[in-house]
């Protein structure tokens, strides 16, 4: 049986299960090959992942980062922090809002709590995770404004109101540069992306920017996930320097897991939300392409890119999803759903949401005991499980799709959404900049950027690549779903993210436990164009299984 395991920039169909003794390589993008055995370099050992060329950022000055908050945080003592921990740590959004309504908490204190944790844990110490690139310099004033408005009128607001959210640092936001982790973009100050405007319109607080695999993991080719020149090497709180963070939304996943924010926004081309979410034991949703705007987000592919929510639990994921979706005139693939904002989180807690639902379980994954355990939980909640063989379908031309899209889409971003003072008009301009200080700017090289530069195709050839990929991706899911009358398909982590990407179908991963080496794993639900169902199914599984545990050293 052959199935797709999403690997470090190389999509590979191979005929053996991922070994728990070997390190699963969790990332985003792939090309298609006929076969792959477990001795191939795509199975990278844990030892190799420890050998980082660069660990700490050479471009973030922690003193400068925190000097602006010195006065505001002066009275936020360790005693006050410890008193707030039971109210905040690992609590969901409805609970946090209840504490604020009761007067036990304020939006200002909530914000200061997360700032304290980031300052304490994230950099320059034995537990540092390097997950945050920038802090919004206005965040405390923004939180005070939320408190003031809330006290003046306790009218019903969106539940995201006053919640501190981190953005992956390829998403434009005022007051901070949008770098994609690249030194070339360190001065890329911009206006808000469409989804940031969506968040702010509902009262969400933009806490700062999260680190990422540089250029959303489509840059170096031979670098560890979670590395960027600006942000340094992001590390996994469940096994610092031992367990991979996943990519490319590495900082978003790590920051959520370590309680540095209420929630975070990631982005995905193929696996970039699912991979770090599963690797860091959080909930990640990759929406249907076009449901969430991509305007003002540094791209890889206008065909496949999407932003999405990353949270500690399914309820928060549904709330955050309800805050960011919406039609955008400037996004060529934008969808125009008519449902109300509460659509995703209303009715979520109904335990009957999986009763009678038919899920396809992939036979080739059944040797994973955590997957088998998760299936038994779903069965106990009334779901029907049908074992299916994964179709032997390839994804030819996947890497070329990304190359050809990025060559055009990055230039479009720079022209329409980047800082006008940046003097780049092509990917080659950025490559030339990188060569001027290659040791610091690109210690792992820029192999994938070179691939983008070298690639070209006629319009007809490119159209055929896209058509074939979409057809194959849809077939991978549609055929078993039609044959067996399935509601959804069950996967692990980002194993089938490539097929979901090209099919443009949504996928959601939720914690399902931990391997023998402590590495988190996620149960991944995939269906055709219905995020609400994914959230409902995942909520029932989450509440019945209670598998997520906070990372021990960050409580």
C-alpha positions in Angstrom: 0.0 0.0 0.0 1.3 3.4 -0.9 0.3 6.7 0.6 1.7 10.2 0.7 3.9 11.3 3.6 4.6 15.0 3.3 8.3 15.6 3.5 10.8 18.4 3.7 10.0 20.1 0.4 9.8 16.8 -1.6 6.4 15.1 -2.1 7.1 11.4 -2.1 4.8 8.5 -2.6 6.4 5.5 -0.9 5.4 2.0 0.0 6.2 1.6 3.7 4.8 3.1 6.9 6.7 5.8 8.7 8.8 4.1 11.4 8.4 5.3 15.0 12.1 4.7 15.5 12.9 7.1 12.6 12.2 10.7 12.5 9.2 11.7 10.5 10.2 14.7 8.4 7.4 17.1 8.7 7.0 19.8 6.2 5.2 21.3 3.3 6.0 20.6 -0.2 6.8 17.6 -2.5 7.5 16.3 -5.9 6.1 12.9 -7.0 8.3 9.8 -7.4 7.1 6.3 -8.1 8.5 4.6 -5.0 10.4 5.3 -1.9 11.8 3.0 0.8 12.5 3.8 4.4 16.2 4.0 3.8 15.9 7.0 1.6 17.3 10.4 2.8 13.7 11.6 3.3 13.7 9.8 6.6 16.1 12.1 8.5 17.3 11.0 11.9 16.8 12.8 15.1 20.6 13.2 15.4 20.6 15.2 12.1 17.9 17.5 13.3 20.1 18.5 16.3 22.9 19.7 14.1 21.6 23.2 13.5 24.0 25.6 11.8 22.3 28.6 13.5 20.3 28.6 16.7 19.7 32.1 17.9 18.7 35.1 15.8 21.5 37.5 14.8 18.9 40.2 14.0 16.6 40.4 17.0 17.8 42.6 19.9 15.9 41.5 22.9 16.7 44.7 24.8 15.2 46.8 22.1 12.2 44.5 21.8 11.3 44.8 25.5 12.5 48.4 26.4 9.3 49.8 25.0 7.3 47.8 27.6 9.5 48.4 30.6 7.2 50.9 32.2 4.0 49.1 31.5 5.3 45.7 32.8 7.1 47.1 35.8 4.2 46.4 38.1 3.5 43.0 36.6 5.3 40.9 39.2 6.0 37.2 39.4 3.4 37.0 42.2 0.7 38.6 39.9 1.7 36.3 37.1 1.4 33.2 39.3 -2.0 34.3 40.6 -3.3 34.6 37.0 -2.0 31.3 35.8 -5.1 29.2 36.9 -7.3 31.7 35.1 -5.4 31.8 31.8 -3.1 28.9 31.2 -4.6 26.5 28.7 -8.1 28.0 29.1 -10.3 28.3 26.0 -11.7 31.6 24.8 -15.2 31.3 26.3 -13.6 30.7 29.7 -11.3 33.7 29.3 -14.3 35.8 28.3 -16.2 34.6 31.4 -13.3 35.6 33.7 -13.3 39.1 32.1 -17.1 39.4 32.4 -16.9 38.4 36.1 -14.1 41.0 36.7 -11.5 38.4 37.7 -9.5 39.3 34.6 -9.0 42.2 32.2 -7.8 42.3 28.6 -4.8 44.3 29.8 -3.9 41.7 32.4 -4.4 38.9 29.8 -2.1 40.7 27.4 0.6 41.3 30.0 0.4 37.7 31.1 1.4 36.6 27.5 4.1 39.3 27.3 5.5 38.0 30.5 5.6 34.5 29.3 7.2 35.4 25.9 9.9 37.5 27.7 10.5 34.7 30.2 10.6 31.7 28.0 11.1 32.6 24.3 14.7 33.8 24.0 18.1 33.8 25.6 17.7 31.1 28.2 17.9 27.4 28.7 14.2 26.9 27.7 14.2 29.4 24.7 12.0 28.4 21.8 12.6 31.3 19.4 9.0 31.3 18.3 8.2 35.1 18.3 9.9 37.5 15.9 8.2 40.8 16.8 5.8 42.3 19.4 3.2 44.9 18.5 4.5 48.1 20.2 0.9 49.3 20.8 -0.4 46.1 22.2 -0.9 47.3 25.8 -2.6 50.5 24.8 -4.8 48.4 22.4 -5.7 46.1 25.3 -6.5 49.1 27.6 -8.8 50.4 24.8 -10.6 47.0 24.7 -11.2 47.2 28.5 -12.4 50.8 28.3 -14.9 50.0 25.5 -16.0 46.8 27.3 -16.7 48.7 30.5 -18.6 51.4 28.7 -20.9 49.0 27.0 -21.1 45.3 27.7 -23.0 44.6 24.5 -22.5 41.3 22.9 -19.3 41.1 20.9 -17.6 38.5 18.8 -15.8 36.1 21.2 -12.5 37.0 19.6 -12.8 40.5 21.1 -9.8 41.4 23.2 -8.0 38.1 22.6 -4.2 38.5 21.9 -3.4 36.7 18.6 0.0 36.1 17.0 0.4 36.3 13.2 2.8 34.2 11.1 5.4 36.7 9.9 4.3 36.4 6.3 1.1 38.3 7.1 1.1 42.1 6.8 0.3 44.1 9.9 0.9 47.7 10.7 3.5 48.6 13.3 5.7 45.7 12.5 7.7 44.6 9.5 6.5 41.6 7.5 9.7 39.6 6.8 8.8 36.0 6.0 11.9 35.5 8.1 14.2 37.0 5.4 16.7 39.7 6.0 15.8 41.1 2.6 12.4 42.1 4.0 13.5 43.3 7.4 12.2 46.9 6.5 9.0 45.7 4.9 6.6 47.8 6.9 3.1 47.6 5.4 -0.6 48.2 5.8 -2.8 45.4 7.4 -3.6 42.3 5.3 -7.3 41.7 4.7 -7.5 39.0 7.4 -5.8 41.3 9.9 -8.5 43.9 9.2 -11.1 41.2 9.7 -9.6 40.4 13.1 -9.4 44.0 14.2 -12.9 44.7 13.1 -14.1 42.2 15.6 -11.8 43.6 18.4 -9.0 41.0 18.3 -5.6 42.2 19.6 -2.6 41.7 17.3 0.0 40.6 19.8 2.9 40.2 17.4 4.5 38.1 14.8 5.6 34.4 15.0 8.7 32.9 13.5 8.4 30.6 10.5 10.4 28.5 8.2 11.9 31.2 6.0 9.9 32.1 3.0 7.3 29.6 4.2 9.8 26.8 3.7 10.2 27.5 0.0 13.7 28.9 0.0 16.7 26.8 1.1 15.8 23.2 0.5 18.3 21.7 2.9 17.5 23.6 6.1 15.7 22.4 9.2 12.0 23.4 9.6 11.5 26.4 11.9 14.6 28.2 10.8 14.7 31.8 9.5 17.5 34.2 9.3 15.5 36.9 11.1 13.9 34.6 13.8 16.6 32.0 14.3 15.8 28.3 14.9 12.4 27.7 16.4 12.4 24.7 18.8 9.7 22.3 19.9 8.5 22.7 23.5 7.8 18.9 23.7 11.5 18.1 22.9 13.7 21.1 22.6 16.4 20.4 19.9 15.1 16.8 19.7 11.6 16.9 18.2 11.1 18.7 15.0 8.8 21.8 15.0 7.2 21.1 11.7 6.9 23.8 9.2 6.4 26.3 7.8 4.1 27.9 10.5 6.6 26.7 13.1 6.5 29.7 15.4 2.7 29.8 15.3 2.5 26.2 16.4 5.1 26.5 19.1 3.8 29.8 20.5 0.3 28.3 20.8 1.6 25.1 22.5 3.7 27.1 24.9 0.8 29.5 25.9 2.5 32.6 24.4 -0.9 33.7 23.0 -4.6 32.8 22.9 -4.2 31.6 19.4 -2.2 32.2 16.2 -2.7 32.4 12.4 -0.7 30.2 10.2 -0.6 29.8 6.4 -0.4 26.7 4.3 0.5 25.8 0.7 0.8 22.1 1.4 1.1 21.0 5.0 2.3 24.3 6.6 -0.5 24.4 9.1 -1.1 20.7 9.5 2.6 19.8 10.0 3.5 22.3 12.9 0.0 21.8 14.5 0.4 18.1 14.7 4.1 18.3 15.7 3.3 20.7 18.6 0.0 19.1 19.8 -2.3 21.9 18.8 -5.4 22.1 16.5 -4.8 23.4 13.0 -7.3 24.0 10.3 -6.4 24.4 6.6 -9.5 25.9 5.1 -10.9 25.5 1.6 -8.9 27.6 -0.8 -10.5 31.1 -1.1 -12.5 31.0 2.1 -9.9 33.1 3.8 -8.3 36.0 2.0 -4.6 35.9 0.9 -4.3 39.6 0.1 -1.3 41.1 2.0 0.2 37.7 2.7 3.6 36.9 1.2 2.9 34.0 -1.2 4.2 30.8 -2.6 1.3 29.9 -4.8 -1.9 31.9 -5.6 -3.3 28.5 -6.6 -2.9 26.7 -3.3 -2.1 29.3 -0.5 -4.5 29.9 2.4 -4.2 31.2 5.9 -5.9 29.4 8.8 -6.3 29.2 12.6 -3.9 27.4 15.0 -5.2 26.9 18.6 -5.0 24.8 21.7 -8.5 23.4 21.3 -11.2 23.0 18.7 -13.6 25.6 20.2 -11.0 28.4 19.9 -10.2 27.2 16.3 -13.9 27.6 15.3 -14.0 31.0 16.9 -10.8 32.2 15.2 -12.0 30.8 11.9 -15.3 32.7 12.2 -13.3 35.9 12.7 -11.1 35.7 9.6 -13.2 34.3 6.8 -14.8 36.7 4.3 -15.0 37.8 0.7 -12.1 39.9 -0.6 -12.4 41.7 -4.0 -8.6 41.6 -4.3 -8.3 37.9 -4.1 -9.0 36.1 -7.4 -10.1 32.9 -5.6 -12.1 34.5 -2.8 -15.4 32.8 -2.0 -18.5 34.6 -0.8 -20.2 32.6 1.9 -23.4 34.1 3.3 -23.6 32.4 6.7 -23.4 34.4 10.0 -20.2 34.8 12.0 -21.3 32.3 14.6 -21.6 29.6 11.9 -18.5 27.7 12.9 -18.8 27.6 16.6 -22.6 27.4 17.1 -23.7 23.9 17.7 -20.2 22.7 18.1 -20.7 21.0 21.4 -23.4 18.6 20.3 -22.0 15.1 21.0 -24.2 13.7 18.3 -22.2 15.4 15.5 -20.3 12.1 14.7 -23.1 9.7 15.4 -23.8 7.7 12.2 -21.0 9.5 10.2 -18.9 7.3 8.0 -15.2 7.8 8.0 -12.6 6.2 5.8 -9.6 4.8 7.7 -6.6 4.2 5.5 -5.4 0.6 5.9 -1.7 1.6 5.5 -1.9 3.7 8.6 -3.5 1.0 10.9 -0.1 -0.1 12.2 0.1 3.2 14.1 -1.4 2.5 17.5 -2.3 6.1 18.2 -4.4 6.1 15.0 -6.1 2.9 15.9 -6.9 4.3 19.4 -8.3 7.4 17.8 -10.5 5.3 15.6 -11.8 3.4 18.6 -12.8 6.7 20.3 -14.8 7.7 17.2 -16.5 4.4 17.1 -17.5 4.8 20.8 -19.1 8.1 19.8 -21.2 6.4 17.2 -19.1 6.8 14.1 -18.9 4.1 11.4 -15.3 3.3 10.3 -14.7 1.8 6.9 -11.2 0.6 6.1 -10.0 1.8 2.7 -6.9 1.4 0.5 -5.3 4.7 -0.5 -5.4 5.1 -4.2 -2.1 4.8 -6.1 -2.3 8.4 -7.6 0.7 10.6 -8.2 1.1 14.4 -8.1 3.2 15.1 -11.2 4.5 18.6 -11.6 3.7 19.7 -8.0 7.1 21.4 -7.5 6.8 23.1 -10.9 3.4 24.5 -9.9 5.0 26.2 -6.9 7.9 27.4 -8.9 5.8 28.9 -11.7 3.3 30.5 -9.3 5.9 32.0 -7.0 7.8 33.6 -9.8 4.8 35.7 -10.6 3.0 35.9 -7.2 6.0 37.2 -5.2 6.5 40.0 -7.6 2.7 40.8 -7.4 3.0 40.9 -3.6 6.0 43.2 -3.7 4.2 45.6 -6.1 0.8 45.7 -4.5 1.3 44.9 -0.8 5.0 45.3 0.0 6.8 48.5 1.2 7.3 50.7 -1.8 10.8 51.5 -0.7 11.9 48.0 -1.3 13.9 47.8 -4.5 13.1 44.3 -5.6 11.2 43.6 -8.8 12.0 39.9 -9.2 13.1 36.9 -7.2 16.5 37.3 -8.8 16.9 40.7 -7.1 16.3 39.0 -3.7 18.8 36.3 -4.5 21.4 38.9 -5.4 20.8 40.6 -2.1 21.3 37.3 -0.2 24.6 36.7 -1.9 26.1 39.9 -0.5 26.2 38.3 3.0 25.5 34.7 2.4 26.9 33.4 5.7 24.4 35.4 7.8 21.6 35.7 5.3 21.4 32.3 3.8 23.6 29.8 5.8 21.7 26.9 4.2 21.7 28.3 0.7 18.8 29.3 -1.5 18.4 26.1 -3.6 14.6 26.4 -4.0 14.7 30.0 -4.9 17.2 29.0 -7.6 14.7 26.4 -8.8 12.0 29.1 -9.1 14.4 31.3 -11.1 15.3 28.5 -13.5 11.8 27.2 -14.2 9.6 28.4 -17.0 6.6 27.1 -18.9 4.1 28.1 -21.6 0.6 29.1 -20.5 -0.7 25.9 -21.9 1.9 23.8 -20.1 1.2 25.5 -16.8 -2.6 25.1 -17.2 -2.1 21.4 -17.9 0.0 21.0 -14.7 -2.6 22.7 -12.6 -5.5 20.7 -14.2 -3.7 17.3 -13.7 -2.9 18.0 -10.1 -6.4 19.2 -9.2 -7.9 16.2 -10.9 -5.6 13.8 -9.2 -6.1 15.4 -5.8 -9.9 15.3 -6.1 -9.8 11.7 -7.3 -7.7 10.6 -4.3 -10.6 11.7 -1.9 -13.7 11.6 -4.2 -13.4 8.1 -5.4 -13.3 6.3 -2.0 -15.9 8.8 -0.6 -18.3 8.0 -3.4 -17.6 4.3 -3.4 -18.1 3.9 0.3 -20.5 6.8 0.9 -18.1 8.4 3.3 -18.5 11.7 5.1 -14.7 12.2 5.6 -11.3 10.5 5.5 -9.0 10.1 8.5 -5.3 10.6 8.2 -2.3 11.4 10.5 -0.5 14.7 10.8 0.2 16.1 7.3 0.5 12.7 5.5 -2.1 13.5 2.9 -1.8 17.3 2.9 -0.5 17.4 -0.7 -3.6 15.8 -2.0 -5.8 18.1 0.0 -3.8 21.0 -1.2 -4.2 20.4 -4.9 -7.9 19.3 -4.5 -8.4 22.6 -2.6 -10.2 20.7 0.2 -10.1 21.6 3.9 -8.3 19.5 6.5 -8.1 19.7 10.3 -5.7 18.1 12.7 -6.3 17.6 16.4 -4.0 16.0 19.0 -4.3 12.2 19.3 -1.4 11.5 21.6 2.4 11.1 21.7 4.8 8.6 20.2 7.3 6.6 22.3 9.9 9.4 21.9 7.4 12.0 23.1 6.7 13.5 19.7 3.1 14.7 19.4 0.8 13.3 16.7 -2.5 14.5 15.3 -5.6 12.8 13.9 -6.4 14.6 10.7 -9.9 14.9 9.3 -10.3 15.7 5.5 -13.6 16.2 3.7 -15.0 18.1 0.7 -15.5 21.8 1.3 -17.1 21.9 4.8 -15.0 23.3 7.6 -17.9 23.3 10.0 -18.2 19.5 9.8 -14.5 19.1 10.4 -14.7 21.3 13.5 -17.8 19.4 14.8 -16.1 16.0 14.3 -12.9 17.2 15.8 -14.6 18.7 18.8 -16.4 15.4 19.6 -13.1 13.5 19.2 -11.2 16.0 21.3 -13.7 16.0 24.2 -14.0 12.2 24.2 -10.2 11.5 24.0 -8.7 14.4 26.0 -5.3 13.6 24.5 -3.6 17.0 24.5 -1.1 17.6 27.3 0.8 20.9 27.8 4.6 20.8 27.4 6.0 20.0 30.8 8.6 22.6 31.1 6.3 25.5 30.1 3.6 25.3 32.7 
